[in-house]
Every structure is written in C-alpha cells, then in structure tokens.
C-alpha cells in the first residue's frame, strides 16, 4: 500500500484533538478535569471518524 504524499486525511485526527483541547480548556474551570479528558477523547473520536470517511471516499 503506497500512501499519497498529498493525502492529508490523517490531519483530521490532530485537528480533532486540538478541537477537544480547546473545548476542554473552556469547560475546565466550570465542569472539572473529567470534562477536560472527555472532550479530548471526543475530539479524538471525531477525528478518527472523519479520517475513515475521507479515506473511504478516496478509495
């Protein structure tokens, strides 16, 4: 399996984690540390879902 150099579908994972990090910092003071960790995991999950959709569309 050769990977295209211009394939940036895996960037969705990093983008989802950064999105979750931003949302987690927003809720850190009001909801606590569990909401912070939960938003990071949700961001990771969203990034993985977007990556799988993008890779399926390219095939």
N, C-alpha and C positions, 0 to 999 in steps of 0.2 A: 504494500500500500504506500504510494507516494503522496506526500502532502504538498498541496499548492502553497507557494510562498506568499501569495496574496490572500490566502484564506484567513480571515480574522474572526471566524465564528467562535473561537475559544476566548476571545476578548470579552464575550458576554459573561463568562464566569467571574472575571476580575471586576467587570462593571457591576455585576450583581452584588459582589461582596462589598464594593465601595458604597453602593447604594444602601445596603444594610448597615454599614458602618455609620453613614450619615444619619439614617433614621434612628439607629441605636443611640447615638450621641444626643439626639433630640429628646428621646424618652429616658435617658439615663438618670436625670435628677428626679423626675416625677414618678417613674414606674420601677426603677431599680435595675440591678445588674442582670436579672433574668430576662428582662425585656431587651436589654442590650444584646445578650447572647442569642436570644430568639430572633431578633431582627437580623443578626449576622447569618444565622442558619437559613432564614427565609430568603435573604439575598443570594446566598449560595444556591439554594434550590431553584430560584427564579433564573439565575444564570445558567444552571445546568439544563433546565427545560428549554431555554432559548437556544442554547448551543445545540441540543439534539434536534430542535426544529430546523435550525439553519443548516446543519449538516445533512439532514434528510432532504431538504429542498435542493441542495447542490448535487445530490446523487442522481 
